[in-house]
Amino acid sequence: MKILIVGAGASGVVAAINYKRNHVNDDVLIIEHLDKPLKKLLATGNGRCNLGNANLDVNNYSNASFVKNILKEYNYESFFESISVKTKVIDGLVYPYSESALTVKNALLKEAAHLGVDIKLEEKLLDYKVGEKIEVTTSKSKYLVDRLYIATALKSSPNLGSDGSILSILEKHGYQIKNIYPALCPIEVNENTKLVDGIRNKSNVKIYQNGRVIFDENGEVLFKKNGLSGIVIFNASRVIASANKKVDKIVLDLLPNITQNEIENFCKLHSVNGFLQGFFNPKLGEYLRNRFTSDNRLIAAVKKLEFSFQDFYDFEFSQISVGGLNIDELKPSLESKKENGVFFIGEVLDIDGPCGGYNLTWAFASALYSTK
């Protein structure tokens, strides 16, 4: 058999390796429109390559029930040791022992080469046609193959090759695509935050939709000149994206470990200005004082500082895309229901998770599951 994989990212390369291991006599080809494979992998975990999460909770994924069966069979230690990459856990996050993404890239490419996987660079998918065989048309050639794996990215981090071109091809083939939004990214708010640009504060963040809390997480918020950032905001952004940007408000508790009574008692003893001086970065204290001239409103706002969502930062600043190919289009094997021999893995699907190794875990697990 002849197998063609579109995309030499994490899911594409792992799929090629696993397929070739299980079908040694078949020909496996990867085409990649960039000049180098695994570019996006090098940027993960700030170059340290956060491969997974030792405490991964499947319920944190979108479409969790679909993901559950696939992740049940995934063992990160087993796979990475099979390509000579030793892993370790730091604060619950899985990294290569070297803490270098280059280690993982080199190991994956070495194994692919050893197995005889062919990788053709600077070659872009233009279209495909499913018949007795699958006829694949690229920017450089035509191929007749038995199986086609779509392992492309969507739109996030376009500087690393995510151009979203696969979407028009899939729509042409009649697939349903869920709305695509940038996620794991900063957000813009309607309120003026210029004064606190660059200030960090450990906070509790809640997102409300129709009066109901749909996100609740503690973490460090980084104020930007036109919005909010930080890992907790990144995680909030994917929830906002899943809600099609229809949220009521974003509420920050700037002192989650201090009760309202403790704040009020401190203010009685030391004044509100003394409280601001004692608990906050001077710029954040100044921001609160400028925004709330009434002492009572200011004290209340410390525990419930409200912002209204305006928009996401652009795809350029996002780690993942929320949305993608509707999973209802797939069999449990990740093969298309409407096109025999066509499989979809990784980011192209409407499946995503929070920061902390969730999205690379899905890339690896879906690749292994679909090629067993």
Residue pairs with C-beta under 8 A, 6 or more apart in sequence:
1 23
1 26
1 27
1 146
1 147
2 26
2 27
2 29
2 143
2 144
2 145
2 146
2 147
3 16
3 19
3 23
3 26
3 27
3 28
3 29
3 145
3 146
3 147
3 148
3 149
4 29
4 30
4 31
4 134
4 136
4 143
4 145
4 147
4 148
4 149
5 12
5 15
5 16
5 28
5 29
5 30
5 31
5 148
5 149
5 151
6 12
6 30
6 31
6 125
6 148
6 149
6 150
6 151
6 152
6 166
7 30
7 31
7 32
7 150
7 151
7 152
7 153
7 346
8 30
8 31
8 32
8 34
8 37
8 38
8 119
8 121
9 37
9 38
9 39
9 40
9 41
9 151
9 152
9 153
9 161
9 346
9 347
9 363
10 38
10 40
10 41
10 346
10 360
10 363
10 364
10 367
11 151
11 345
11 346
11 347
11 363
11 364
11 366
11 367
12 30
12 32
12 149
12 151
12 152
12 345
12 346
12 367
13 30
13 37
13 38
13 108
13 109
13 112
13 117
14 79
14 108
14 363
14 364
14 367
14 368
15 149
15 151
15 345
15 367
15 368
15 370
15 371
16 28
16 30
16 112
16 115
16 117
17 83
17 108
17 111
17 112
17 115
17 117
18 367
18 368
18 371
18 372
19 26
19 28
19 371
20 26
20 28
20 112
20 115
20 116
20 117
21 115
22 371
22 372
24 115
27 118
28 115
28 116
28 117
28 118
29 117
29 118
29 119
29 120
29 143
29 145
30 37
30 112
30 117
30 118
30 119
30 120
31 120
31 123
31 124
31 125
31 138
32 119
32 120
32 121
32 122
32 123
33 122
33 123
33 124
33 125
33 139
33 161
33 163
33 165
34 121
34 122
34 161
35 121
35 122
36 121
37 105
37 109
37 119
37 121
38 105
38 108
38 109
39 160
39 161
40 153
40 157
40 160
40 161
40 162
41 49
41 101
41 104
41 105
41 108
41 360
42 49
42 101
42 102
42 105
43 101
43 157
43 160
44 50
44 101
44 360
45 51
45 93
45 95
45 101
47 100
47 101
48 95
48 96
48 99
48 100
48 101
49 95
49 96
49 99
49 100
49 101
49 103
49 104
50 93
50 94
50 95
50 356
50 357
50 360
51 76
51 80
51 87
51 94
51 95
51 96
51 104
51 357
51 360
51 361
51 364
52 76
52 93
52 94
52 357
52 360
52 361
52 364
53 92
53 93
53 94
53 356
53 357
53 358
53 361
54 89
54 92
54 93
54 94
55 92
56 71
56 357
56 358
56 361
58 64
58 67
58 68
58 71
60 353
60 354
60 358
61 67
61 351
61 352
61 353
61 358
61 362
62 238
62 242
62 322
62 350
62 351
62 352
62 353
63 327
63 350
63 351
66 327
66 351
67 351
67 362
69 332
70 334
70 365
70 366
70 369
71 361
71 362
71 365
73 365
73 368
73 369
73 372
74 361
74 364
74 365
74 368
74 369
76 87
76 94
76 361
76 364
77 87
79 364
79 368
80 86
80 87
80 96
80 104
80 107
81 87
83 107
83 108
83 110
83 111
84 107
85 96
85 97
85 103
85 104
85 107
86 96
86 97
87 94
87 95
87 96
87 97
88 94
88 95
88 96
88 97
89 95
92 356
93 356
93 357
94 357
96 103
96 104
109 119
112 119
120 140
122 140
123 138
123 139
123 140
123 141
124 138
124 139
124 165
125 136
125 137
125 138
125 152
125 165
125 166
125 169
126 137
126 138
126 139
126 169
127 136
127 137
127 169
127 172
128 134
128 135
128 136
128 137
128 148
128 169
128 342
129 135
129 137
130 339
130 340
130 341
130 342
133 144
133 145
133 146
134 144
134 145
134 146
134 147
134 148
134 341
134 342
135 142
135 143
135 144
136 142
136 143
136 144
136 145
136 148
145 341
146 341
147 341
147 342
147 343
148 341
148 342
148 343
149 343
149 344
149 345
149 370
149 371
150 166
150 170
150 342
150 343
150 344
150 345
150 348
151 344
151 345
151 346
151 348
151 367
152 165
152 166
152 346
152 347
152 348
153 160
153 161
153 162
153 321
153 346
153 347
153 348
154 162
154 164
154 166
154 167
154 180
154 321
154 323
154 324
154 347
154 348
155 162
155 163
155 164
155 180
155 182
155 315
155 321
156 162
156 182
156 183
156 184
156 185
156 315
156 318
156 319
156 320
156 321
156 347
157 315
157 316
157 318
157 319
158 315
158 316
159 316
162 315
162 321
162 347
164 180
166 348
167 177
167 180
170 177
170 325
171 177
173 338
173 339
174 338
175 325
175 326
175 329
175 338
176 325
176 326
176 328
176 329
177 323
177 324
177 325
177 326
178 323
178 324
178 325
178 326
178 350
179 244
179 323
180 321
180 322
180 323
180 324
181 241
181 245
181 312
181 321
181 322
181 323
182 237
182 241
182 312
182 313
182 314
182 315
182 317
182 318
182 321
182 322
183 234
183 237
183 238
183 241
183 312
183 318
183 319
183 320
183 321
183 322
183 352
184 234
184 235
184 237
184 238
184 318
184 319
184 320
184 354
184 355
184 359
185 234
185 237
185 312
185 313
185 317
185 318
185 319
186 222
186 224
186 227
186 228
186 229
186 233
186 234
186 237
186 312
186 313
186 317
187 227
187 228
187 229
187 233
187 236
187 237
187 240
187 250
187 309
187 310
187 311
187 312
187 313
188 226
188 227
188 309
188 310
188 311
188 312
188 313
189 226
189 227
189 228
189 250
189 307
189 308
189 309
189 310
190 307
190 308
190 309
190 310
191 291
191 307
191 308
193 223
193 224
193 225
193 226
193 227
193 228
193 287
194 225
194 226
195 283
195 286
195 287
195 290
196 223
196 281
196 283
196 284
196 287
197 223
197 224
197 225
198 222
198 223
198 224
199 222
199 223
199 281
199 283
199 284
200 220
200 221
200 222
200 223
200 230
200 281
201 220
201 221
201 223
201 254
201 280
201 281
201 284
202 218
202 219
202 220
202 221
202 256
203 218
203 219
203 220
203 221
203 232
203 252
203 253
203 254
203 256
204 216
204 217
204 218
204 252
204 253
204 256
205 215
205 216
205 217
205 218
205 219
205 221
205 232
205 233
205 236
205 250
205 251
205 252
205 253
206 213
206 215
206 216
206 250
206 251
206 253
207 213
207 214
207 215
207 216
207 236
207 239
207 240
207 243
207 247
207 249
207 250
207 251
208 214
208 247
208 248
208 249
208 250
208 251
209 243
209 246
209 247
209 248
210 248
211 248
214 239
214 243
214 247
215 235
215 236
215 239
215 240
217 232
217 235
217 236
218 232
218 256
219 230
219 231
219 232
219 233
219 235
220 230
220 231
220 232
221 228
221 229
221 230
221 232
221 233
221 252
222 228
222 229
222 230
222 233
223 229
223 284
227 310
227 313
228 250
228 307
231 355
234 319
234 354
234 355
235 354
235 355
236 250
237 312
237 318
238 320
238 322
238 352
238 354
240 247
240 309
240 312
241 312
241 322
241 323
242 322
245 309
245 311
245 312
247 309
249 306
249 307
249 308
249 309
250 306
250 307
250 308
250 309
251 304
251 305
251 306
251 307
252 304
252 305
252 306
252 307
253 302
253 303
253 304
253 305
254 280
254 284
254 302
254 303
254 305
255 263
255 279
255 302
255 303
258 279
260 299
260 300
260 303
263 275
263 299
263 302
263 303
264 299
266 274
266 275
266 278
267 274
267 275
267 295
267 299
270 278
272 295
272 298
272 299
273 289
275 299
276 285
276 288
276 289
277 285
279 285
280 288
288 298
288 301
288 302
288 305
289 298
291 298
291 301
292 298
292 301
312 318
315 321
319 355
319 359
320 347
320 352
320 359
321 347
321 352
322 352
323 350
324 347
324 348
324 349
324 350
324 351
325 344
325 348
325 349
325 350
326 350
327 349
327 350
327 351
329 336
329 337
329 338
329 344
330 336
330 337
330 344
330 349
331 337
333 343
333 369
333 370
334 343
334 344
334 345
334 366
334 369
334 370
335 341
335 342
335 343
335 370
336 342
336 343
336 344
343 370
345 363
345 366
345 367
345 370
346 362
346 363
346 366
346 367
347 359
347 363
349 366
351 362
351 366
352 358
352 359
352 362
353 359
353 361
353 362
